[in-house]
Amino acid sequence: MTPKYQVRTKQTIDTINDLMDSGIKKISVLIRHSERFFSEDIGLEPFMGLTDAGKQFAVDFGVGMRSGAMPKLFSSFLGRCIETSFLIDKGFTKNNKQSIDHNCMDAMLSPFYVKDIEKAVPLIEKYGNELFLRKWFDNHFDETIMENPKKTSDILCEFMKEKIKNLKENQIAICVSHDWNIYPLKEFKLDLKLEVAGEVGYLDGLVFFKKKNQFYITNFQTDPKLL
C-alpha cells in the first residue's frame, strides 16, 4: 500500500513569512521533498520520482514564496529531491519573473547517517519506519550501521547554520531533503517526539534563523528554540 502523507506547504511558508514579518532576514529552511511514487522493490527506492500531484505541489511552493526573499536552492542527490528543487525554482521564477541560481546538490541533505545500507535495510523492513526510527533514536543500533542520532542532528544543525552564514542579501536557503533528515532534528533540537508530533509531511519544513547573532530552529508545531 502506498503511504499517504499530508502536504504542508502552507505551514512551512507561513512559518517563514511570520519570521520575515518580525524582521528576521537570515533564514534557511530544511524541507522534505514533494509527493513521490513508491515501489515494493526496495532496490528501486532511490529512483522514485514525483507524482503528477507532487510536481504541482512543488511548483506551488515556489509560487508561494515572497519575491523579496530569493531562494538559494540545495538538494539531496536523490532524484525526487532534485526534481522538487527544480520545480520550486520553476514556480518562483515564473511567478516573479526573476532568475535564480541553479540547485546545488549536497551529501548532507542525503541519508549520510546510514553507514551500512545492507544491514540497515533488513532492519527497516523488520520494524517498519516508525519503530526503526524510535530504536535508532534510543541508540539500539550499532554506529557502524547508523550514525549516532544526536550527532546526526548536530551535523545537520551546523550545515543549516552554515547556509545562513553564506547567504547574500535578500536570499533564503531552501534545502530539499528527506523526512529522515528532519526527524532527528525534531527529536533532539525541538523535543518533538515522532509518536506525538506525527509524521513529517511533504514539503514539511524546519526553519532555522539568526537573530542578534544567535541561531534558532522552529516549525509550525512549536516556538523557536535556541541552538
Long-range contacts (C-beta under 8 A, 24 or more apart in sequence): 2-37, 2-38, 3-38, 5-35, 5-199, 5-200, 5-201, 5-202, 6-199, 6-201, 6-202, 6-204, 7-34, 7-35, 7-57, 7-201, 7-202, 7-203, 8-201, 8-202, 8-203, 8-204, 8-205, 8-220, 9-57, 9-60, 9-61, 9-64, 9-203, 10-64, 11-204, 11-205, 11-219, 11-220, 12-61, 12-203, 12-204, 12-205, 12-207, 12-219, 12-220, 13-61, 13-64, 13-65, 14-220, 15-205, 15-207, 15-218, 15-219, 15-220, 16-65, 16-69, 16-172, 16-205, 16-207, 17-66, 19-207, 19-209, 19-218, 20-66, 20-68, 20-69, 24-209, 24-210, 24-211, 26-164, 26-167, 26-209, 26-210, 27-69, 27-164, 27-172, 27-173, 27-207, 27-208, 27-209, 28-160, 28-161, 28-163, 28-164, 28-167, 28-172, 28-173, 28-174, 28-175, 28-207, 28-208, 28-209, 29-172, 29-173, 29-174, 29-175, 29-205, 29-206, 29-207, 29-208, 30-109, 30-156, 30-160, 30-175, 30-177, 30-181, 30-182, 30-185, 30-205, 30-206, 30-208, 31-61, 31-174, 31-175, 31-176, 31-177, 31-203, 31-204, 31-205, 31-206, 32-176, 32-177, 32-178, 32-179, 32-182, 32-200, 32-201, 32-202, 32-203, 32-204, 32-205, 33-58, 33-76, 33-78, 33-80, 33-81, 33-83, 33-84, 33-176, 33-177, 33-178, 33-202, 33-203, 34-58, 34-61, 34-80, 34-83, 34-84, 34-87, 34-202, 34-203, 35-202, 36-80, 42-121, 42-125, 46-78, 46-79, 47-79, 48-79, 48-80, 49-79, 49-80, 49-83, 50-80, 50-83, 50-84, 50-87, 54-80, 54-84, 54-202, 55-83, 55-87, 57-202, 57-203, 58-83, 58-84, 58-86, 58-87, 58-88, 58-91, 58-203, 59-87, 59-88, 59-90, 59-91, 60-91, 61-88, 61-91, 61-203, 62-87, 62-88, 62-89, 62-90, 62-91, 62-92, 62-93, 62-94, 62-95, 63-91, 63-92, 63-94, 63-95, 64-91, 65-91, 65-92, 65-172, 67-95, 67-96, 67-98, 68-170, 69-170, 69-171, 69-172, 70-98, 70-100, 70-170, 70-171, 70-172, 71-100, 71-171, 71-172, 71-173, 71-174, 72-100, 72-101, 72-163, 72-167, 72-168, 72-171, 72-172, 72-173, 72-174, 73-100, 73-101, 73-102, 73-103, 73-104, 73-174, 73-176, 74-103, 74-104, 74-105, 74-106, 74-109, 74-163, 74-173, 74-174, 74-175, 74-176, 75-103, 75-104, 75-105, 75-106, 75-109, 75-175, 75-176, 75-177, 76-105, 76-106, 76-109, 76-110, 76-111, 76-176, 76-177, 76-178, 76-181, 77-105, 77-107, 77-109, 77-110, 78-110, 78-178, 81-109, 81-110, 81-176, 81-177, 81-178, 82-176, 84-176, 84-203, 85-174, 85-176, 88-174, 88-176, 106-159, 106-175, 108-155, 108-156, 108-159, 109-159, 109-175, 109-176, 109-177, 109-178, 109-181, 110-177, 110-178, 111-178, 111-180, 111-181, 112-147, 112-155, 113-146, 113-147, 113-149, 113-152, 113-180, 113-184, 114-145, 114-146, 114-147, 115-143, 115-144, 115-145, 115-146, 115-147, 116-144, 116-145, 119-145, 120-145, 120-146, 130-194, 130-195, 133-180, 133-183, 133-194, 134-194, 134-195, 137-183, 137-184, 137-187, 137-188, 149-184, 149-187, 149-188, 150-184, 150-188, 152-184, 153-184, 153-185, 153-187, 153-188, 153-189, 156-181, 156-184, 156-185, 157-185, 157-189, 157-208, 157-215, 157-217, 157-227, 160-206, 160-208, 160-217, 161-208, 161-215, 161-227, 163-208, 164-208, 164-209, 164-210, 164-215, 179-204, 182-206, 185-217, 186-219, 189-217, 189-225, 189-227, 190-217, 190-218, 190-219, 190-221, 190-222, 190-225, 191-222, 191-225, 192-219, 192-221, 192-222, 197-221
